[in-house]
Amino acid sequence: MNKQIRLGMLTPSSNTALEPITSAMVSGLPNVSAHFSRFTVTEISLRDQALGQFDLDKILTAARLLADARVDVIAWNGTSSGWLGFDRDRALCKQITEATGIPATTSVLALNEILEKTGARRFGLATPYLDDVQQRIVANYQRSGFDCTAERHLGLHVNYSFAEVKEDTIRQMVRELATQNVQAITTFCTNLHAAHLAEALEAETGIPMYDTISTVVWSALRLAGVDTRALQGWGRLFRDVV
C-alpha cells in the first residue's frame, strides 16, 4: 500500500478559491490529501495595516497547527513575497522547518523555481492587484533577472473580491499577455479561479500558464516525493517540469 501523503497548506483567511481548487487537484491522487490552516489576510495593499498581516510569527502559529496533523510538507499558499521581497518567503520556509521539522515551500518560490528550470526569463504577469502592488512585483522580478513588464491587473485590494473575478476576465488577461512575446504566463494570486483554465489556454496560445495555486501544489508534491506527472488535466507544468 502506498504511504498516505498529507500536504499542509497555509491559507489566507479570506481566500475561498485555493481550498476547493487544491482539493480538486489532488483528488486524482489516491494517496494524497490536502489540509489547511488559516491566518488573517483581508486586504492586499501597501498600507502598513495590510503589510502587517504577513508577520512571520502569525504565519508560524498557523504552521504549527498543521504540524499537529503530521503533514509531510507545509506550503504557504500566498503571493505576498511578490511585493514584500522573495527573501521573506525564504526566511519563512527556514523558520517553519526549524519550528516543526517539516520541509516548507511557497507559491512564489515554487514559481521562481519553475521559471528558472524552464528558462522563462520574460513572462506575463496577470493579477487582480492595485497599481502600486503590481509595480512592486515587477520591480522585484527585475532585480532577480526576470522581465514581467508584460502585465495585466484589475486594481482590486479586498482579498475576498479576488475570488469573484470572472473566468472570462482571467481568460482575456491571459490572451492579451500571450500576444506580448512572453515565454510563460502566471496568474499570480491564490484567490483567483484560474488553475483549471490552464489546459485549454495553453492549447489555445501555445504558452505555458503557471497559476500560483498550481505552482505550490507542484512544489509540495515534489517535496513529499510524489511524481507530479500523475496529476493530469491541470496544465503542462505537472507533465513537463521535472
NUPAVO-759807 format. One record per residue: residue in three letters; x, y, z of N, C-alpha, C in turn. Coordinates in steps of 0.05 Angstrom, whole numbers, padded with zeros to 5 digits, always signed. Example, Ala and Ser with C-alpha at 12.3 -4.5 7.8 and 13.67 -1.06 7.14 Angstrom:
BEGIN
Ala+00264-00114+00156+00246-00090+00156+00264-00066+00156
Ser+00257-00045+00142+00273-00021+00143+00258+00001+00157
END
This chain:
BEGIN
Met+00017-00024+00000+00000+00000+00000+00018+00025+00000
Asn+00011+00044-00017+00026+00069-00018+00022+00085+00008
Lys+00044+00098+00016+00042+00115+00040+00023+00138+00036
Gln+00007+00144+00056-00010+00168+00054+00006+00193+00056
Ile+00003+00211+00037+00017+00237+00037-00002+00259+00044
Arg+00005+00275+00064-00012+00297+00073+00003+00324+00067
Leu-00010+00340+00051+00001+00367+00044-00012+00387+00063
Gly+00004+00402+00078-00005+00423+00095-00005+00450+00081
Met-00027+00463+00080-00030+00487+00064-00037+00511+00082
Leu-00020+00531+00083-00025+00556+00097-00042+00574+00079
Thr-00065+00583+00090-00085+00596+00073-00093+00623+00084
Pro-00094+00644+00066-00105+00670+00075-00134+00667+00084
Ser-00140+00680+00106-00166+00675+00119-00190+00681+00101
Ser-00187+00701+00083-00210+00709+00066-00209+00695+00039
Asn-00192+00676+00035-00189+00662+00009-00211+00640+00008
Thr-00226+00640-00014-00246+00619-00019-00240+00602-00043
Ala-00218+00607-00057-00212+00593-00082-00193+00570-00078
Leu-00172+00574-00062-00150+00554-00063-00158+00528-00050
Glu-00175+00528-00029-00181+00502-00017-00197+00484-00036
Pro-00219+00493-00048-00232+00475-00067-00215+00467-00091
Ile-00199+00486-00101-00183+00480-00124-00161+00460-00117
Thr-00147+00465-00095-00126+00446-00086-00138+00418-00081
Ser-00160+00417-00068-00173+00391-00063-00180+00377-00088
Ala-00191+00392-00108-00197+00380-00134-00172+00370-00148
Met-00151+00385-00146-00126+00377-00159-00115+00351-00149
Val-00115+00348-00122-00103+00323-00111-00123+00300-00109
Ser-00148+00305-00116-00168+00284-00114-00162+00261-00132
Gly-00147+00266-00154-00140+00245-00172-00116+00229-00163
Leu-00104+00236-00140-00081+00222-00129-00091+00207-00104
Pro-00095+00181-00106-00108+00166-00085-00095+00166-00057
Asn-00069+00172-00057-00055+00171-00031-00047+00199-00022
Val-00059+00220-00033-00052+00247-00026-00076+00262-00016
Ser-00073+00277+00006-00095+00294+00016-00083+00321+00023
Ala-00101+00342+00023-00093+00369+00030-00107+00378+00055
His-00092+00392+00072-00102+00401+00098-00094+00430+00102
Phe-00112+00446+00113-00110+00475+00112-00110+00488+00140
Ser-00094+00509+00142-00093+00525+00167-00093+00554+00158
Arg-00110+00571+00171-00114+00599+00163-00101+00618+00182
Phe-00093+00641+00171-00087+00665+00187-00098+00689+00173
Thr-00100+00711+00187-00116+00734+00177-00102+00748+00154
Val-00116+00748+00131-00108+00765+00108-00134+00774+00095
Thr-00139+00800+00095-00164+00810+00084-00159+00831+00062
Glu-00136+00843+00062-00130+00865+00043-00103+00862+00031
Ile-00101+00867+00005-00075+00867-00008-00069+00896-00018
Ser-00051+00909-00003-00043+00936-00010-00016+00941+00004
Leu-00006+00965+00000+00020+00972+00012+00016+00989+00038
Arg-00009+00990+00047-00014+01004+00073-00001+00988+00095
Asp+00008+01001+00116+00021+00988+00139+00004+00966+00150
Gln-00022+00971+00153-00040+00952+00165-00041+00926+00148
Ala-00041+00929+00121-00042+00906+00104-00015+00891+00104
Leu+00007+00906+00104+00033+00893+00105+00037+00877+00130
Gly+00026+00887+00153+00028+00873+00178+00015+00846+00180
Gln-00003+00841+00161-00017+00815+00160+00002+00792+00157
Phe+00025+00797+00144+00044+00776+00137+00067+00774+00157
Asp+00062+00782+00181+00082+00779+00203+00089+00749+00206
Leu+00114+00743+00207+00123+00715+00207+00112+00700+00231
Asp+00110+00713+00254+00101+00699+00278+00072+00689+00275
Lys+00055+00705+00262+00028+00697+00257+00026+00672+00239
Ile+00043+00673+00218+00043+00650+00200+00054+00625+00213
Leu+00074+00628+00230+00086+00605+00244+00065+00592+00263
Thr+00048+00608+00275+00027+00597+00292+00009+00579+00276
Ala+00001+00588+00252-00015+00571+00235+00000+00546+00225
Ala+00026+00549+00220+00042+00526+00211+00044+00505+00233
Arg+00047+00513+00258+00048+00494+00280+00023+00478+00283
Leu+00000+00490+00276-00025+00475+00277-00025+00453+00255
Leu-00014+00459+00232-00012+00438+00212+00007+00416+00220
Ala+00028+00423+00235+00047+00403+00244+00034+00383+00263
Asp+00013+00392+00277-00002+00373+00294-00015+00351+00278
Ala-00021+00356+00253-00032+00336+00235-00011+00318+00222
Arg+00014+00322+00229+00036+00307+00219+00037+00307+00188
Val+00034+00331+00177+00035+00334+00148+00064+00329+00138
Asp+00067+00323+00113+00093+00317+00102+00107+00341+00091
Val+00092+00362+00086+00103+00388+00077+00084+00410+00085
Ile+00095+00434+00090+00079+00457+00096+00084+00478+00074
Ala+00062+00488+00062+00064+00506+00039+00048+00531+00045
Trp+00061+00554+00040+00047+00580+00042+00035+00585+00015
Asn+00008+00585+00014-00008+00589-00010-00014+00619-00013
Gly+00007+00634-00017+00003+00663-00020+00025+00675-00036
Thr+00020+00699-00047+00039+00712-00065+00052+00737-00052
Ser+00051+00739-00026+00059+00764-00013+00088+00771-00017
Ser+00106+00751-00021+00134+00758-00026+00138+00770-00053
Gly+00118+00769-00070+00120+00783-00096+00124+00813-00092
Trp+00110+00825-00072+00114+00853-00066+00130+00859-00041
Leu+00133+00839-00023+00149+00843+00001+00178+00835-00003
Gly+00184+00820-00024+00211+00811-00029+00214+00781-00025
Phe+00228+00767-00043+00229+00738-00042+00243+00728-00017
Asp+00261+00744-00005+00274+00736+00019+00254+00730+00042
Arg+00232+00744+00041+00211+00739+00062+00202+00710+00061
Asp+00198+00699+00037+00190+00671+00035+00212+00652+00042
Arg+00237+00659+00035+00259+00642+00042+00262+00640+00073
Ala+00259+00663+00086+00261+00664+00115+00238+00648+00128
Leu+00214+00651+00116+00191+00637+00127+00195+00607+00125
Cys+00204+00597+00102+00208+00568+00099+00228+00558+00119
Lys+00250+00573+00123+00270+00565+00142+00259+00564+00170
Gln+00243+00584+00178+00232+00584+00205+00211+00563+00209
Ile+00195+00557+00189+00176+00535+00191+00190+00509+00196
Thr+00210+00504+00180+00225+00478+00183+00239+00476+00210
Glu+00250+00499+00219+00264+00499+00245+00243+00494+00267
Ala+00219+00505+00265+00199+00503+00286+00185+00476+00286
Thr+00183+00463+00262+00166+00439+00260+00181+00414+00251
Gly+00205+00418+00239+00219+00395+00228+00208+00386+00201
Ile+00190+00402+00189+00176+00394+00165+00186+00413+00142
Pro+00192+00401+00119+00200+00418+00096+00178+00437+00088
Ala+00186+00460+00077+00166+00481+00071+00172+00493+00044
Thr+00151+00504+00032+00153+00517+00006+00132+00539+00004
Thr+00132+00554-00017+00112+00575-00021+00105+00577-00051
Ser+00082+00590-00056+00073+00593-00084+00094+00608-00101
Val+00106+00629-00090+00124+00646-00105+00151+00633-00109
Leu+00162+00621-00088+00187+00607-00091+00185+00584-00111
Ala+00162+00571-00111+00157+00549-00130+00156+00561-00158
Leu+00141+00583-00162+00140+00595-00188+00168+00603-00198
Asn+00184+00614-00180+00211+00623-00188+00228+00599-00196
Glu+00225+00577-00181+00240+00553-00188+00232+00543-00216
Ile+00206+00544-00222+00196+00535-00248+00206+00553-00270
Leu+00206+00579-00265+00217+00597-00286+00246+00592-00291
Glu+00261+00586-00270+00290+00580-00273+00294+00554-00289
Lys+00278+00534-00281+00281+00508-00294+00275+00509-00324
Thr+00255+00525-00331+00246+00526-00358+00260+00548-00375
Gly+00276+00565-00361+00290+00586-00375+00272+00608-00384
Ala+00248+00611-00372+00229+00632-00379+00237+00658-00366
Arg+00253+00674-00379+00262+00699-00367+00243+00723-00372
Arg+00226+00720-00392+00205+00740-00397+00178+00727-00395
Phe+00163+00735-00375+00137+00722-00371+00115+00743-00367
Gly+00091+00736-00373+00068+00753-00370+00056+00750-00342
Leu+00049+00773-00330+00040+00774-00302+00011+00783-00301
Ala-00007+00766-00293-00036+00772-00291-00044+00771-00261
Thr-00054+00793-00251-00062+00794-00223-00087+00811-00220
Pro-00100+00809-00196-00122+00827-00190-00114+00852-00175
Tyr-00088+00858-00172-00078+00876-00152-00079+00906-00161
Leu-00073+00923-00141-00071+00952-00145-00046+00959-00162
Asp-00046+00983-00172-00023+00993-00189+00003+00990-00174
Asp+00004+01001-00149+00030+01002-00135+00039+00974-00126
Val+00021+00957-00120+00029+00929-00113+00040+00916-00138
Gln+00027+00919-00161+00036+00908-00186+00064+00918-00193
Gln+00068+00944-00190+00094+00956-00196+00116+00944-00178
Arg+00109+00939-00153+00129+00928-00134+00136+00899-00143
Ile+00117+00884-00152+00122+00857-00161+00140+00857-00186
Val+00134+00874-00205+00150+00877-00229+00179+00884-00222
Ala+00182+00903-00203+00209+00912-00195+00225+00889-00181
Asn+00211+00874-00164+00225+00852-00150+00235+00831-00170
Tyr+00218+00825-00190+00227+00806-00210+00250+00817-00227
Gln+00249+00842-00234+00271+00854-00249+00297+00852-00234
Arg+00296+00856-00208+00321+00853-00192+00332+00825-00192
Ser+00314+00806-00197+00323+00778-00197+00328+00767-00226
Gly+00328+00786-00245+00335+00778-00272+00312+00769-00289
Phe+00288+00775-00281+00264+00767-00297+00250+00792-00307
Asp+00237+00790-00330+00222+00812-00341+00192+00805-00342
Cys+00176+00818-00326+00147+00814-00327+00133+00841-00331
Thr+00146+00858-00347+00134+00884-00354+00109+00880-00372
Ala+00107+00857-00385+00082+00849-00398+00062+00841-00376
Glu+00044+00858-00369+00027+00853-00346-00001+00863-00350
Arg-00020+00851-00335-00047+00860-00333-00055+00858-00304
His-00070+00878-00294-00080+00877-00267-00107+00891-00265
Leu-00122+00885-00244-00150+00894-00243-00155+00916-00223
Gly-00135+00925-00207-00139+00947-00189-00156+00941-00165
Leu-00156+00916-00156-00172+00908-00133-00154+00906-00108
His-00166+00909-00084-00150+00907-00060-00163+00890-00038
Val-00189+00885-00040-00202+00868-00020-00198+00839-00027
Asn-00184+00824-00011-00176+00797-00018-00200+00779-00025
Tyr-00222+00782-00010-00246+00766-00015-00255+00770-00044
Ser-00253+00794-00054-00264+00800-00080-00249+00787-00103
Phe-00224+00778-00098-00209+00766-00120-00222+00741-00130
Ala-00235+00726-00112-00248+00701-00119-00273+00706-00136
Glu-00282+00730-00137-00306+00737-00153-00299+00746-00181
Val-00274+00748-00188-00265+00755-00215-00275+00733-00234
Lys-00288+00741-00256-00300+00722-00274-00278+00708-00290
Glu-00284+00683-00297-00266+00667-00313-00260+00680-00340
Asp-00280+00693-00352-00276+00706-00377-00256+00729-00375
Thr-00256+00743-00352-00236+00764-00347-00208+00753-00346
Ile-00205+00730-00332-00179+00718-00330-00170+00708-00358
Arg-00188+00696-00372-00181+00687-00400-00172+00711-00417
Gln-00186+00733-00415-00178+00757-00430-00150+00767-00423
Met-00144+00768-00397-00117+00777-00389-00096+00758-00400
Val-00101+00732-00398-00081+00713-00408-00078+00715-00438
Arg-00100+00718-00452-00098+00720-00482-00083+00746-00490
Glu-00088+00768-00476-00074+00792-00483-00044+00789-00477
Leu-00037+00777-00455-00009+00773-00449+00005+00754-00469
Ala-00011+00735-00480+00001+00716-00499+00010+00730-00524
Thr+00001+00754-00529+00009+00769-00554+00034+00786-00549
Gln+00045+00784-00524+00067+00803-00516+00095+00790-00517
Asn+00099+00770-00533+00125+00758-00536+00136+00747-00509
Val+00119+00732-00495+00127+00721-00469+00132+00691-00471
Gln+00149+00681-00453+00156+00652-00453+00138+00636-00435
Ala+00124+00650-00417+00105+00637-00398+00086+00659-00388
Ile+00064+00650-00376+00045+00669-00364+00038+00658-00336
Thr+00037+00676-00317+00029+00668-00290+00004+00683-00282
Thr-00016+00668-00272-00038+00681-00258-00030+00681-00228
Phe-00023+00705-00219-00007+00709-00195-00026+00718-00172
Cys-00040+00700-00160-00058+00705-00138-00071+00679-00131
Thr-00071+00671-00106-00083+00645-00098-00112+00646-00092
Asn-00125+00669-00097-00154+00671-00094-00168+00677-00121
Leu-00154+00670-00143-00167+00670-00169-00175+00642-00177
His-00198+00640-00189-00207+00614-00201-00195+00612-00229
Ala-00169+00604-00229-00154+00605-00255-00140+00579-00261
Ala-00133+00563-00241-00116+00540-00246-00128+00520-00266
His-00154+00517-00264-00167+00497-00282-00169+00507-00311
Leu-00163+00532-00316-00164+00543-00343-00138+00538-00358
Ala-00117+00528-00345-00091+00526-00357-00090+00508-00381
Glu-00102+00485-00379-00101+00465-00400-00111+00476-00427
Ala-00135+00488-00426-00147+00499-00450-00132+00524-00461
Leu-00124+00541-00443-00110+00566-00451-00082+00559-00463
Glu-00069+00539-00451-00043+00531-00462-00046+00520-00491
Ala-00067+00504-00494-00073+00493-00521-00079+00515-00541
Glu-00093+00536-00532-00100+00558-00549-00077+00576-00556
Thr-00060+00582-00536-00039+00602-00540-00011+00589-00546
Gly-00008+00564-00539+00019+00552-00541+00039+00560-00520
Ile+00029+00575-00500+00047+00585-00479+00040+00573-00452
Pro+00060+00563-00437+00054+00551-00411+00042+00572-00392
Met+00023+00563-00376+00010+00580-00356+00015+00569-00328
Tyr+00026+00585-00311+00033+00576-00284+00017+00591-00264
Asp-00005+00579-00255-00022+00591-00234-00008+00587-00207
Thr-00011+00606-00189+00004+00603-00164-00009+00583-00144
Ile-00033+00574-00149-00043+00551-00134-00029+00526-00145
Ser-00027+00524-00171-00014+00501-00184+00015+00499-00176
Thr+00029+00522-00176+00058+00521-00171+00064+00510-00143
Val+00048+00518-00123+00053+00508-00096+00046+00479-00093
Val+00025+00470-00106+00018+00441-00106+00041+00425-00119
Trp+00051+00435-00142+00073+00422-00155+00097+00419-00136
Ser+00104+00441-00123+00127+00441-00105+00123+00423-00081
Ala+00099+00424-00069+00093+00408-00046+00094+00378-00052
Leu+00083+00371-00076+00084+00343-00084+00113+00333-00087
Arg+00129+00350-00099+00157+00343-00103+00171+00339-00077
Leu+00167+00358-00058+00179+00355-00032+00170+00330-00017
Ala+00146+00322-00022+00135+00298-00009+00141+00272-00024
Gly+00156+00274-00046+00165+00251-00061+00144+00239-00080
Val+00125+00256-00088+00104+00246-00107+00111+00255-00135
Asp+00108+00237-00154+00112+00243-00182+00090+00261-00192
Thr+00097+00286-00199+00076+00305-00208+00063+00297-00234
Arg+00075+00280-00249+00063+00271-00275+00037+00255-00271
Ala+00033+00246-00246+00008+00232-00240-00016+00250-00238
Leu-00011+00276-00236-00032+00296-00234-00038+00306-00263
Gln-00061+00299-00273-00068+00304-00301-00091+00324-00304
Gly-00091+00339-00325-00113+00357-00332-00110+00385-00321
Trp-00087+00391-00309-00083+00417-00296-00060+00433-00309
Gly-00053+00426-00333-00033+00442-00348-00006+00428-00351
Arg+00010+00440-00368+00036+00428-00375+00056+00427-00352
Leu+00052+00444-00333+00070+00445-00310+00075+00417-00299
Phe+00054+00402-00294+00056+00377-00280+00068+00355-00298
Arg+00065+00358-00324+00076+00339-00343+00105+00345-00350
Asp+00111+00371-00353+00136+00378-00367+00159+00387-00349
Val+00152+00398-00325+00173+00409-00308+00180+00389-00286
Val+00203+00377-00289+00211+00355-00270+00238+00362-00258
END
